[in-house]
């Protein structure tokens, strides 16, 4: 069930009504768990069992860790933690990477003339598996670290992992942020509804108006990149640069807004990444819940920046490489992650030079402008392997742009300039400024809410027809 | 261009609203930007603003729906749909045939069996040649569900000028209804899975909702409605979609008038239709369906449907013609025979009469078990001409 689908338009009010009409906290949480199962089953009910397995194993691991820690058995609790993480990683590896390894093994064997058989088994990818297994790992680790120190119930664990707004594409919420919210009955006032609706309306604008309107142009060019000129390839790459931001940020905002309607707060996932003037800053602004997860649960445990420059470089590259692989089982994502990791390491090395001004506030306008241009160019070019279907397509796009290829005899395609430039520019410049300078409230929340309802209806007017899935659902 | 500019404008408006409000954001480690978020007390749950926001939201939505009725007519957004194009084609045809005193105007509505089986132009030519001044308006559409058929008739009626209405009033307007077992048993047939008009949601016009509810309540009991819940969900969202004018500008933007759409569209023989033998002349009666209760129960609603179709023409319909088309399936055969016996006062042209089936026995005359090929349609239309000649007096001279 997509957020932008008609069925969700019916599903949400029904769940909201049930939730708010029920007075007890336990009943409300149970309603949300049932609704989440229904939401997930709308894709493929067969994977409900897998989701249940992840919930139960996580619950068991966190309870055991707490029990063992309570008895002072630190080593045993660490063993349980690793078993818990191993189980979740095994689930993720099997469902997400089995086909990739099988394909590559067959290719490798064929290279040695050993076999050229077709794949024997194909595994279906359960939607949202990367997100809910990361939630499971988060709970186990946070419990071990003592950040979750109360005995959470199975219902709470189920809701934390399967809460439908964030189930299939995040944001990845920390257990220590979400679980305390489950302890008491959630309260919602007019202001919450205002914030929720604002996030939902903005999310729908991003997704169904901007992203879905750009998508046909991008899809057309990336379907046969070798057929198009360098200028069109560059425009399509820029189109994807805008599309993925509006698509994923749109999804995240709708998820945040919908959660808020139930009284639960989810963290922001984006903070105007296309205003970043360095790669490090970009990753503090893009998919924040994942990048900070990778920082806290991978980069820092690997040693972070505590073990010298060389190991810091290594840690950055390894973290980003794994981040790339997390996105999908494909060499394109490996390249995307490795490129970001390597360039982040180079940037970090550059910033470690004596005399370098790392704080943005102290940098000159020229330095900020050049930093922004270089950063965004890197981000733009790195989206090519992320979007292209194959390695060959990636190379075709890159070579087409850098050789400024001209193609004869292809029917001209008009570039939707207003769509590509106007929304992203206004969002990154004006909307960011408006959001960063909150003023004394002028509107009572309920009147602001009324105006937002009007905006939501107006968004409906210009909504793109036809359903298009969110890009991050494939991860 | 429109989407980019309007979308950006809306984005700025929403951001400005946020600036004026007390919106707060949660950071990844759980801290909020404002302390008031954390200091919220249970007393806040009683905030009367919550009730007000719901009432305001409801009020704004209602105002929107009412305003949209006047300023955003649905017909502008669905100009490129087959039903709108077919209605335009038929209006053009009406204008091309000059009015004659005492003329018949025969409006034929139906589904794909009629679209492929009744050649309106040939029918008109033959009847005129026989001295019957008639204009045939072939308003049938392949795959059209019942509500789409209603919408099609509405499109046609709404496009009539005052002089056209005057002409209808002065003529003998006959409304021709298709009788078809599959359709007549189910008011929701093809509602959500319409292979021919997949994006035509125009028929889920909020104005048509009472009509649809009337049909459904006449046809289904509560248990049956529960069994159709997935379709009901689809219907509800389609009506909401149109009531709120979702995608209106996009549809309006692309609703350039395409080539008009003729009501008679014969199809060639389907490759996988390879019957063994000829069309049977008759079938044994079905003991279950022929039971006195089954057909009346499932077709009770069709009276309401035909009345809804008739009411579109504001009392100008003088009489009705019911017709069915032949087919290879026994239940259609049995249904038509039951219909013929159960409605002795109606003018009914039973396409499954032995005389017609005998002429249509060759498989080459068929497109598939339910639809005639062009040559089959010629024969059927000839038979219909003969039938009408027997019932409508020719004009002298």
Interface residues (C-beta under 8 A of the other chain):
Chain A: X6 X7 X9 X10 X174 X176 X177 X180 X187 X188 X189 X190 X191 X193 X194 X195 X198 X201 X202 X205 X209 X210 X213 X265 X266 X267 X268 X288 X289 X292 X416 X418 X419 X422 X423 X426 X427 X430 X431 X434 X435 X437 X438 X439 X441 X442 X443 X444 X445 X446 X447 X448 X449 X450 X451 X452 X453 X454 X455 X457 X458 X459 X460 X461 X462 X463 X464 X465
Chain B: X1 X2 X3 X4 X5 X6 X7 X8 X10 X11 X12 X13 X14 X15 X16 X17 X18 X19 X20 X21 X22 X23 X24 X25 X26 X27 X28 X29 X30 X32 X40 X42 X44 X45 X47 X49 X50 X52 X53 X56 X57 X59 X60 X61 X64 X72 X199 X233 X234 X236 X237 X238 X240 X241 X244 X245 X246 X247 X248 X249 X250 X251
